[in-house]
Amino acid sequence: MGIEQTDTTPAARSNAWKWWVCGLLLLATMINYMDRQTISQTSARIIDELELNNDKYGTIETAFSYAFAVGALIVGWTADKWNVRWVYAASVLLWSAAGFCTGFASALTGLILCRFALGLFESGNWPCALRTTQRILRPDERTAGNGILQSGAAIGAIATPVVVQLLVSGPGTWKYPFFVIGAVGALWVFFWVATIRAKDLAPDQASQVSAQSGEGPGFHESFWTIFRDVRFWVIMVVGISINLTWHFFRAWLPLFLKNRGYEESATNWFTSCYYVATDAGALTAGFVSLYLVRRGLTIYWSRLAVFFACALLTMLSLAVAVLPKGPLLLCMLLVIGFGALGLFPPYYSFGQELTTRHQGKLTGLLSCTVWLPVGTMQKLIGRWLDETKDYSTVVAIAGLMPLVGFLALVCFWRLARPVTTRPSGEQTGLSATAADPRGAGQPSAALESAPTDGGS
């Protein structure tokens, strides 16, 4: 027997519709990363033409990161209060405009202002996207759905070097990719509004779906009770650890390759290959987790196994740090990229267990706590490289960070205890451990009896 659905919820729509929406989330994330990655891909030219250094480039990345942290708090609250259909559309239009305006910047101050605006509005992607996958997918499907949406980051990063290679040829031409990529967002908004009905993602529906689908273990009546759940602090540590790795390579890979002796053209083409590998990592992580669940492993252990495997791959940064220019260096970087993005689908899915009603605020808060240290890291790395020219040390350390998140999951994830009650007085558990001794994250009996092909 499948999960009981009502005809007023989007789950009553076809499976094809659910996965089409996941495809739109992929495209939004792709546009998000193309706007974001353009400055990294053109960083060498920008530094030369505007007479900057690594420290000032790090300042640009820091401005983006801090703005992302602030914006995530605002949009996270907004995504819970208002309909995600419109919040998401507005976010995409505004960040696309900020990316477009970056092409008009002619000095450091202009770049910082444009990147600050970009970070402020791009922060809306994940609160809106994760609220959407939580709304339309069952828990056993979410890691796969989150893998699809996160793979958009890689696809955007794959496409960006190609666009840069085609449009950038001489002095001043670094501006053109910003104009082209910034103009793409309006097309996505059209498809999004055409696909999503107003009631599909209405904020007053989310808690009803939670109750109907048997997701009691993740239900929080009050946002503040989330802070009493040990899993909140665990997922914060996990998010910081994996984002430090991902954003180090996102921002500094082109300059690292230049340091190793690669020309601009070779760097552009390899960067596309790198993000092909990261895309494969995100998709593989999501679907391997789903496969393991269908083979009988609990949701908790399937996600943890995928996370650990990806964390082991990023540890190859220890080898990359000492390798010279050559095929082995490039192959190792591809494997690191595969693992770095593969960490995100289980991370998102773990976080979605904490709440349904407050998913937007939770995602925004986690994004804020992630981007503050990421922004600080970018500034410190720029200063370090200007002073020491030593890429090896920072590359080695960057790949080790996900192990910290893995240890947090192993040691503390299943320590949560029930702390809230529903208004009716019915006790509500905060962790799946209390409801299911087999492991946190295991679906309730209603979910276990549901068909695994996504049918209702």
VEXNUVO-449892 format. One record per residue (C-alpha): y, x negated, z negated. Coordinates in nm, 2 decimals, always signed. Example, Ala and Ser with C-alpha at 12.3 -4.5 7.8 and 13.67 -1.06 7.14 Angstrom:
! residues 2
+--------+--------+--------+
:      Y :      X :      Z :
+--------+--------+--------+
:  -0.45 :  -1.23 :  -0.78 :
:  -0.11 :  -1.37 :  -0.71 :
+--------+--------+--------+
***
This chain:
! residues 456
+--------+--------+--------+
:      Y :      X :      Z :
+--------+--------+--------+
:  +0.00 :  +0.00 :  +0.00 :
:  +0.34 :  -0.14 :  +0.09 :
:  +0.66 :  -0.12 :  -0.11 :
:  +0.81 :  +0.23 :  -0.13 :
:  +1.13 :  +0.24 :  +0.07 :
:  +1.39 :  +0.51 :  +0.12 :
:  +1.55 :  +0.59 :  +0.45 :
:  +1.89 :  +0.50 :  +0.30 :
:  +1.80 :  +0.13 :  +0.27 :
:  +1.80 :  -0.13 :  +0.55 :
:  +1.44 :  -0.21 :  +0.46 :
:  +1.35 :  +0.12 :  +0.64 :
:  +1.46 :  -0.04 :  +0.96 :
:  +1.21 :  -0.23 :  +1.18 :
:  +1.08 :  -0.58 :  +1.11 :
:  +1.24 :  -0.69 :  +1.44 :
:  +1.58 :  -0.59 :  +1.31 :
:  +1.53 :  -0.79 :  +0.99 :
:  +1.44 :  -1.11 :  +1.17 :
:  +1.72 :  -1.05 :  +1.43 :
:  +1.97 :  -1.04 :  +1.14 :
:  +1.82 :  -1.37 :  +1.01 :
:  +1.89 :  -1.50 :  +1.36 :
:  +2.25 :  -1.40 :  +1.33 :
:  +2.27 :  -1.58 :  +1.00 :
:  +2.13 :  -1.88 :  +1.18 :
:  +2.41 :  -1.86 :  +1.43 :
:  +2.68 :  -1.82 :  +1.17 :
:  +2.55 :  -2.13 :  +0.99 :
:  +2.54 :  -2.31 :  +1.32 :
:  +2.91 :  -2.23 :  +1.39 :
:  +2.99 :  -2.32 :  +1.03 :
:  +2.84 :  -2.67 :  +1.07 :
:  +2.98 :  -2.73 :  +1.42 :
:  +3.33 :  -2.67 :  +1.27 :
:  +3.25 :  -2.89 :  +0.98 :
:  +3.07 :  -3.17 :  +1.16 :
:  +3.32 :  -3.23 :  +1.44 :
:  +3.54 :  -3.45 :  +1.22 :
:  +3.24 :  -3.66 :  +1.11 :
:  +3.13 :  -3.70 :  +1.47 :
:  +3.48 :  -3.81 :  +1.58 :
:  +3.56 :  -4.00 :  +1.26 :
:  +3.55 :  -4.35 :  +1.42 :
:  +3.81 :  -4.25 :  +1.68 :
:  +4.03 :  -4.06 :  +1.42 :
:  +4.03 :  -4.36 :  +1.19 :
:  +4.13 :  -4.59 :  +1.48 :
:  +4.39 :  -4.37 :  +1.64 :
:  +4.56 :  -4.25 :  +1.32 :
:  +4.53 :  -4.59 :  +1.15 :
:  +4.32 :  -4.47 :  +0.86 :
:  +4.06 :  -4.65 :  +0.65 :
:  +3.73 :  -4.54 :  +0.48 :
:  +3.92 :  -4.44 :  +0.16 :
:  +4.15 :  -4.21 :  +0.35 :
:  +3.86 :  -4.06 :  +0.55 :
:  +3.69 :  -4.00 :  +0.21 :
:  +4.00 :  -3.82 :  +0.10 :
:  +3.97 :  -3.58 :  +0.40 :
:  +3.61 :  -3.51 :  +0.30 :
:  +3.71 :  -3.46 :  -0.06 :
:  +3.98 :  -3.21 :  +0.03 :
:  +3.72 :  -3.01 :  +0.22 :
:  +3.47 :  -3.03 :  -0.07 :
:  +3.72 :  -2.92 :  -0.34 :
:  +3.84 :  -2.63 :  -0.12 :
:  +3.48 :  -2.53 :  -0.07 :
:  +3.43 :  -2.52 :  -0.44 :
:  +3.73 :  -2.30 :  -0.50 :
:  +3.66 :  -2.07 :  -0.21 :
:  +3.30 :  -2.02 :  -0.32 :
:  +3.41 :  -1.87 :  -0.65 :
:  +3.65 :  -1.63 :  -0.47 :
:  +3.42 :  -1.52 :  -0.19 :
:  +3.12 :  -1.50 :  -0.42 :
:  +3.30 :  -1.24 :  -0.63 :
:  +3.42 :  -1.07 :  -0.31 :
:  +3.07 :  -1.05 :  -0.16 :
:  +2.95 :  -0.86 :  -0.47 :
:  +3.24 :  -0.62 :  -0.48 :
:  +3.30 :  -0.54 :  -0.12 :
:  +3.07 :  -0.48 :  +0.18 :
:  +2.93 :  -0.81 :  +0.32 :
:  +2.95 :  -0.67 :  +0.67 :
:  +3.33 :  -0.71 :  +0.65 :
:  +3.35 :  -1.01 :  +0.41 :
:  +3.13 :  -1.22 :  +0.64 :
:  +3.32 :  -1.13 :  +0.95 :
:  +3.65 :  -1.22 :  +0.80 :
:  +3.51 :  -1.55 :  +0.67 :
:  +3.39 :  -1.65 :  +1.01 :
:  +3.72 :  -1.57 :  +1.18 :
:  +3.93 :  -1.75 :  +0.93 :
:  +3.72 :  -2.07 :  +0.92 :
:  +3.71 :  -2.07 :  +1.30 :
:  +4.09 :  -2.06 :  +1.30 :
:  +4.11 :  -2.35 :  +1.06 :
:  +3.88 :  -2.56 :  +1.27 :
:  +4.08 :  -2.48 :  +1.58 :
:  +4.41 :  -2.59 :  +1.41 :
:  +4.26 :  -2.92 :  +1.32 :
:  +4.30 :  -3.03 :  +1.68 :
:  +4.68 :  -3.01 :  +1.64 :
:  +4.68 :  -3.25 :  +1.34 :
:  +4.85 :  -3.58 :  +1.42 :
:  +4.86 :  -3.75 :  +1.08 :
:  +4.66 :  -3.77 :  +0.75 :
:  +4.85 :  -3.48 :  +0.59 :
:  +4.77 :  -3.24 :  +0.87 :
:  +4.41 :  -3.33 :  +0.86 :
:  +4.39 :  -3.28 :  +0.49 :
:  +4.55 :  -2.94 :  +0.51 :
:  +4.33 :  -2.82 :  +0.79 :
:  +4.01 :  -2.94 :  +0.63 :
:  +4.12 :  -2.78 :  +0.30 :
:  +4.16 :  -2.45 :  +0.48 :
:  +3.83 :  -2.50 :  +0.66 :
:  +3.65 :  -2.56 :  +0.33 :
:  +3.81 :  -2.26 :  +0.16 :
:  +3.69 :  -2.02 :  +0.43 :
:  +3.36 :  -2.18 :  +0.52 :
:  +3.25 :  -2.13 :  +0.16 :
:  +3.19 :  -1.76 :  +0.25 :
:  +2.89 :  -1.84 :  +0.46 :
:  +2.63 :  -1.88 :  +0.18 :
:  +2.73 :  -1.61 :  -0.06 :
:  +2.72 :  -1.36 :  +0.23 :
:  +2.41 :  -1.50 :  +0.40 :
:  +2.20 :  -1.52 :  +0.08 :
:  +2.31 :  -1.17 :  -0.03 :
:  +2.19 :  -1.05 :  +0.31 :
:  +1.85 :  -1.21 :  +0.30 :
:  +1.80 :  -1.09 :  -0.06 :
:  +1.90 :  -0.74 :  +0.06 :
:  +1.67 :  -0.71 :  +0.36 :
:  +1.37 :  -0.93 :  +0.28 :
:  +1.10 :  -0.92 :  +0.02 :
:  +1.06 :  -1.22 :  -0.22 :
:  +0.76 :  -1.36 :  -0.03 :
:  +0.96 :  -1.35 :  +0.29 :
:  +1.28 :  -1.50 :  +0.16 :
:  +1.19 :  -1.87 :  +0.18 :
:  +1.11 :  -1.82 :  +0.55 :
:  +1.43 :  -1.62 :  +0.61 :
:  +1.63 :  -1.88 :  +0.42 :
:  +1.47 :  -2.15 :  +0.63 :
:  +1.58 :  -1.97 :  +0.94 :
:  +1.94 :  -1.93 :  +0.83 :
:  +1.96 :  -2.29 :  +0.70 :
:  +1.82 :  -2.43 :  +1.02 :
:  +2.15 :  -2.31 :  +1.18 :
:  +2.31 :  -2.61 :  +1.00 :
:  +2.09 :  -2.84 :  +1.19 :
:  +2.13 :  -2.67 :  +1.52 :
:  +2.51 :  -2.68 :  +1.48 :
:  +2.49 :  -3.04 :  +1.40 :
:  +2.27 :  -3.10 :  +1.70 :
:  +2.51 :  -2.93 :  +1.93 :
:  +2.82 :  -3.10 :  +1.79 :
:  +2.75 :  -3.46 :  +1.92 :
:  +2.67 :  -3.32 :  +2.26 :
:  +3.01 :  -3.13 :  +2.27 :
:  +3.18 :  -3.45 :  +2.15 :
:  +3.01 :  -3.66 :  +2.41 :
:  +3.11 :  -3.42 :  +2.69 :
:  +3.47 :  -3.37 :  +2.58 :
:  +3.58 :  -3.70 :  +2.43 :
:  +3.66 :  -3.98 :  +2.67 :
:  +3.99 :  -4.14 :  +2.60 :
:  +4.28 :  -4.16 :  +2.35 :
:  +4.37 :  -3.82 :  +2.20 :
:  +4.07 :  -3.65 :  +2.34 :
:  +3.91 :  -3.62 :  +2.00 :
:  +4.11 :  -3.30 :  +1.96 :
:  +3.93 :  -3.11 :  +2.23 :
:  +3.60 :  -3.04 :  +2.04 :
:  +3.80 :  -2.88 :  +1.76 :
:  +3.96 :  -2.64 :  +2.01 :
:  +3.63 :  -2.55 :  +2.18 :
:  +3.42 :  -2.51 :  +1.87 :
:  +3.69 :  -2.32 :  +1.68 :
:  +3.71 :  -2.06 :  +1.95 :
:  +3.34 :  -1.96 :  +1.92 :
:  +3.35 :  -1.77 :  +1.60 :
:  +3.49 :  -1.44 :  +1.75 :
:  +3.17 :  -1.40 :  +1.96 :
:  +2.95 :  -1.41 :  +1.65 :
:  +3.17 :  -1.15 :  +1.48 :
:  +3.12 :  -0.91 :  +1.77 :
:  +2.74 :  -0.93 :  +1.74 :
:  +2.74 :  -0.91 :  +1.36 :
:  +2.95 :  -0.59 :  +1.35 :
:  +2.74 :  -0.44 :  +1.63 :
:  +2.42 :  -0.51 :  +1.45 :
:  +2.50 :  -0.42 :  +1.08 :
:  +2.58 :  -0.07 :  +0.98 :
:  +2.82 :  -0.01 :  +0.69 :
:  +2.55 :  +0.11 :  +0.46 :
:  +2.31 :  -0.17 :  +0.53 :
:  +2.48 :  -0.42 :  +0.30 :
:  +2.68 :  -0.18 :  +0.09 :
:  +2.73 :  -0.33 :  -0.26 :
:  +2.61 :  -0.02 :  -0.45 :
:  +2.27 :  -0.04 :  -0.28 :
:  +2.16 :  -0.37 :  -0.40 :
:  +2.06 :  -0.28 :  -0.75 :
:  +1.87 :  +0.03 :  -0.62 :
:  +1.66 :  -0.19 :  -0.40 :
:  +1.58 :  -0.42 :  -0.69 :
:  +1.45 :  -0.13 :  -0.89 :
:  +1.26 :  +0.02 :  -0.60 :
:  +1.09 :  -0.30 :  -0.50 :
:  +0.97 :  -0.40 :  -0.84 :
:  +1.21 :  -0.70 :  -0.88 :
:  +1.27 :  -0.63 :  -1.25 :
:  +1.21 :  -0.99 :  -1.36 :
:  +1.52 :  -1.10 :  -1.16 :
:  +1.75 :  -0.82 :  -1.26 :
:  +2.06 :  -0.89 :  -1.46 :
:  +2.28 :  -0.60 :  -1.58 :
:  +2.55 :  -0.84 :  -1.68 :
:  +2.66 :  -1.15 :  -1.49 :
:  +2.72 :  -1.33 :  -1.82 :
:  +2.36 :  -1.30 :  -1.93 :
:  +2.27 :  -1.53 :  -1.64 :
:  +2.41 :  -1.82 :  -1.83 :
:  +2.16 :  -1.76 :  -2.11 :
:  +1.88 :  -1.80 :  -1.86 :
:  +1.76 :  -2.17 :  -1.85 :
:  +1.68 :  -2.13 :  -1.48 :
:  +2.05 :  -2.11 :  -1.40 :
:  +2.10 :  -2.46 :  -1.54 :
:  +1.79 :  -2.58 :  -1.36 :
:  +1.91 :  -2.45 :  -1.03 :
:  +2.25 :  -2.60 :  -1.08 :
:  +2.09 :  -2.95 :  -1.12 :
:  +1.87 :  -2.89 :  -0.82 :
:  +2.16 :  -2.79 :  -0.61 :
:  +2.37 :  -3.09 :  -0.70 :
:  +2.09 :  -3.33 :  -0.64 :
:  +1.99 :  -3.21 :  -0.29 :
:  +2.35 :  -3.17 :  -0.18 :
:  +2.45 :  -3.52 :  -0.27 :
:  +2.17 :  -3.64 :  -0.04 :
:  +2.24 :  -3.40 :  +0.24 :
:  +2.62 :  -3.44 :  +0.25 :
:  +2.61 :  -3.82 :  +0.22 :
:  +2.42 :  -3.84 :  +0.55 :
:  +2.62 :  -3.56 :  +0.70 :
:  +2.95 :  -3.74 :  +0.65 :
:  +2.86 :  -4.10 :  +0.67 :
:  +2.57 :  -4.13 :  +0.91 :
:  +2.79 :  -4.21 :  +1.22 :
:  +2.98 :  -4.48 :  +1.04 :
:  +2.65 :  -4.62 :  +0.90 :
:  +2.51 :  -4.65 :  +1.25 :
:  +2.83 :  -4.81 :  +1.37 :
:  +2.79 :  -5.06 :  +1.08 :
:  +2.44 :  -5.13 :  +1.20 :
:  +2.57 :  -5.22 :  +1.55 :
:  +2.53 :  -4.90 :  +1.74 :
:  +2.79 :  -4.79 :  +2.01 :
:  +2.96 :  -4.45 :  +2.00 :
:  +2.75 :  -4.31 :  +2.28 :
:  +2.42 :  -4.41 :  +2.12 :
:  +2.54 :  -4.28 :  +1.79 :
:  +2.63 :  -3.94 :  +1.94 :
:  +2.29 :  -3.90 :  +2.10 :
:  +2.09 :  -4.02 :  +1.80 :
:  +2.29 :  -3.79 :  +1.57 :
:  +2.17 :  -3.49 :  +1.78 :
:  +1.81 :  -3.62 :  +1.74 :
:  +1.87 :  -3.66 :  +1.37 :
:  +1.97 :  -3.29 :  +1.34 :
:  +1.67 :  -3.18 :  +1.55 :
:  +1.46 :  -3.34 :  +1.28 :
:  +1.66 :  -3.16 :  +1.00 :
:  +1.62 :  -2.83 :  +1.18 :
:  +1.24 :  -2.89 :  +1.20 :
:  +1.25 :  -2.96 :  +0.83 :
:  +1.42 :  -2.64 :  +0.73 :
:  +1.20 :  -2.42 :  +0.95 :
:  +0.88 :  -2.60 :  +0.84 :
:  +0.96 :  -2.58 :  +0.48 :
:  +1.02 :  -2.20 :  +0.50 :
:  +0.71 :  -2.12 :  +0.69 :
:  +0.48 :  -2.36 :  +0.51 :
:  +0.59 :  -2.19 :  +0.18 :
:  +0.50 :  -1.85 :  +0.34 :
:  +0.17 :  -1.99 :  +0.46 :
:  +0.08 :  -2.12 :  +0.12 :
:  +0.15 :  -1.78 :  -0.04 :
:  -0.07 :  -1.61 :  +0.21 :
:  -0.34 :  -1.86 :  +0.13 :
:  -0.33 :  -1.75 :  -0.23 :
:  -0.09 :  -1.99 :  -0.40 :
:  +0.17 :  -1.84 :  -0.62 :
:  +0.53 :  -1.82 :  -0.49 :
:  +0.64 :  -2.07 :  -0.76 :
:  +0.39 :  -2.33 :  -0.67 :
:  +0.43 :  -2.29 :  -0.30 :
:  +0.80 :  -2.35 :  -0.33 :
:  +0.76 :  -2.64 :  -0.57 :
:  +0.50 :  -2.81 :  -0.34 :
:  +0.73 :  -2.79 :  -0.04 :
:  +1.02 :  -2.92 :  -0.25 :
:  +0.83 :  -3.22 :  -0.37 :
:  +0.70 :  -3.31 :  -0.03 :
:  +1.06 :  -3.31 :  +0.11 :
:  +1.19 :  -3.51 :  -0.19 :
:  +0.93 :  -3.78 :  -0.12 :
:  +1.05 :  -3.81 :  +0.24 :
:  +1.41 :  -3.86 :  +0.14 :
:  +1.30 :  -4.16 :  -0.07 :
:  +1.25 :  -4.35 :  +0.25 :
:  +1.62 :  -4.43 :  +0.21 :
:  +1.50 :  -4.73 :  +0.01 :
:  +1.35 :  -4.87 :  +0.33 :
:  +1.64 :  -4.77 :  +0.55 :
:  +1.89 :  -4.95 :  +0.32 :
:  +1.73 :  -5.29 :  +0.41 :
:  +1.62 :  -5.23 :  +0.77 :
:  +1.82 :  -5.39 :  +1.06 :
:  +1.91 :  -5.22 :  +1.38 :
:  +1.60 :  -5.11 :  +1.57 :
:  +1.35 :  -4.83 :  +1.64 :
:  +1.20 :  -4.83 :  +1.29 :
:  +1.54 :  -4.77 :  +1.13 :
:  +1.60 :  -4.47 :  +1.36 :
:  +1.25 :  -4.33 :  +1.29 :
:  +1.30 :  -4.36 :  +0.92 :
:  +1.64 :  -4.18 :  +0.94 :
:  +1.47 :  -3.89 :  +1.13 :
:  +1.21 :  -3.85 :  +0.86 :
:  +1.48 :  -3.85 :  +0.59 :
:  +1.67 :  -3.58 :  +0.78 :
:  +1.35 :  -3.37 :  +0.80 :
:  +1.31 :  -3.39 :  +0.43 :
:  +1.68 :  -3.35 :  +0.34 :
:  +1.72 :  -3.01 :  +0.50 :
:  +1.37 :  -2.90 :  +0.41 :
:  +1.48 :  -2.90 :  +0.04 :
:  +1.72 :  -2.61 :  +0.09 :
:  +1.49 :  -2.30 :  +0.17 :
:  +1.30 :  -2.33 :  -0.16 :
:  +1.63 :  -2.40 :  -0.35 :
:  +1.79 :  -2.09 :  -0.22 :
:  +1.48 :  -1.88 :  -0.29 :
:  +1.46 :  -2.00 :  -0.65 :
:  +1.82 :  -1.91 :  -0.70 :
:  +1.76 :  -1.56 :  -0.56 :
:  +1.53 :  -1.49 :  -0.85 :
:  +1.81 :  -1.49 :  -1.11 :
:  +2.00 :  -1.17 :  -1.00 :
:  +2.03 :  -0.90 :  -0.74 :
:  +2.35 :  -0.73 :  -0.84 :
:  +2.55 :  -1.06 :  -0.89 :
:  +2.40 :  -1.27 :  -0.61 :
:  +2.73 :  -1.33 :  -0.44 :
:  +2.90 :  -1.45 :  -0.77 :
:  +2.60 :  -1.66 :  -0.85 :
:  +2.59 :  -1.83 :  -0.51 :
:  +2.97 :  -1.89 :  -0.53 :
:  +2.94 :  -2.04 :  -0.88 :
:  +2.65 :  -2.27 :  -0.77 :
:  +2.84 :  -2.37 :  -0.46 :
:  +3.14 :  -2.46 :  -0.68 :
:  +2.93 :  -2.67 :  -0.91 :
:  +2.78 :  -2.85 :  -0.61 :
:  +3.09 :  -2.92 :  -0.41 :
:  +3.29 :  -3.07 :  -0.70 :
:  +3.05 :  -3.37 :  -0.74 :
:  +3.00 :  -3.39 :  -0.36 :
:  +3.38 :  -3.42 :  -0.32 :
:  +3.40 :  -3.68 :  -0.58 :
:  +3.11 :  -3.87 :  -0.42 :
:  +3.29 :  -3.88 :  -0.08 :
:  +3.60 :  -4.03 :  -0.23 :
:  +3.41 :  -4.29 :  -0.43 :
:  +3.19 :  -4.39 :  -0.14 :
:  +3.50 :  -4.44 :  +0.09 :
:  +3.66 :  -4.66 :  -0.17 :
:  +3.33 :  -4.85 :  -0.23 :
:  +3.29 :  -4.92 :  +0.14 :
:  +3.65 :  -5.04 :  +0.18 :
:  +3.60 :  -5.28 :  -0.11 :
:  +3.25 :  -5.41 :  -0.05 :
:  +3.14 :  -5.31 :  +0.31 :
:  +2.80 :  -5.25 :  +0.14 :
:  +2.62 :  -4.95 :  +0.30 :
:  +2.28 :  -5.05 :  +0.17 :
:  +2.34 :  -4.96 :  -0.19 :
:  +2.48 :  -4.61 :  -0.13 :
:  +2.21 :  -4.53 :  +0.13 :
:  +1.93 :  -4.63 :  -0.11 :
:  +2.07 :  -4.42 :  -0.39 :
:  +2.14 :  -4.12 :  -0.18 :
:  +1.78 :  -4.05 :  -0.10 :
:  +1.66 :  -4.06 :  -0.46 :
:  +1.87 :  -3.77 :  -0.58 :
:  +1.63 :  -3.49 :  -0.50 :
:  +1.37 :  -3.63 :  -0.74 :
:  +1.61 :  -3.53 :  -1.02 :
:  +1.60 :  -3.17 :  -0.90 :
:  +1.22 :  -3.18 :  -0.87 :
:  +1.18 :  -3.30 :  -1.23 :
:  +1.42 :  -3.02 :  -1.35 :
:  +1.21 :  -2.76 :  -1.18 :
:  +0.88 :  -2.89 :  -1.32 :
:  +1.00 :  -2.93 :  -1.67 :
:  +1.23 :  -2.64 :  -1.73 :
:  +1.20 :  -2.36 :  -1.47 :
:  +0.94 :  -2.15 :  -1.65 :
:  +1.10 :  -2.17 :  -1.99 :
:  +1.32 :  -1.85 :  -1.95 :
:  +1.28 :  -1.56 :  -2.19 :
:  +1.38 :  -1.19 :  -2.17 :
:  +1.73 :  -1.14 :  -2.29 :
:  +1.87 :  -0.83 :  -2.14 :
:  +1.81 :  -0.46 :  -2.15 :
:  +1.88 :  -0.18 :  -1.90 :
:  +2.13 :  +0.08 :  -2.00 :
:  +1.85 :  +0.32 :  -2.07 :
:  +1.70 :  +0.09 :  -2.32 :
:  +1.42 :  -0.03 :  -2.11 :
:  +1.36 :  -0.40 :  -2.17 :
:  +1.42 :  -0.63 :  -1.87 :
:  +1.28 :  -0.98 :  -1.84 :
:  +1.49 :  -1.26 :  -1.70 :
:  +1.20 :  -1.46 :  -1.57 :
:  +0.89 :  -1.40 :  -1.38 :
:  +0.71 :  -1.60 :  -1.64 :
:  +0.74 :  -1.32 :  -1.89 :
:  +0.61 :  -1.07 :  -1.64 :
:  +0.35 :  -1.28 :  -1.47 :
:  +0.18 :  -1.57 :  -1.66 :
:  +0.07 :  -1.73 :  -1.33 :
:  +0.41 :  -1.87 :  -1.26 :
:  +0.78 :  -1.80 :  -1.22 :
:  +0.86 :  -1.65 :  -0.89 :
:  +0.53 :  -1.46 :  -0.85 :
:  +0.60 :  -1.11 :  -0.72 :
:  +0.52 :  -0.80 :  -0.92 :
:  +0.21 :  -0.59 :  -0.85 :
:  +0.40 :  -0.37 :  -0.61 :
:  +0.50 :  -0.68 :  -0.41 :
:  +0.15 :  -0.83 :  -0.42 :
:  +0.00 :  -0.51 :  -0.27 :
:  +0.26 :  -0.51 :  +0.01 :
:  +0.15 :  -0.63 :  +0.36 :
:  +0.24 :  -0.99 :  +0.43 :
:  +0.35 :  -0.92 :  +0.78 :
:  +0.68 :  -0.77 :  +0.67 :
:  +0.57 :  -0.41 :  +0.72 :
:  +0.69 :  -0.14 :  +0.49 :
+--------+--------+--------+
***
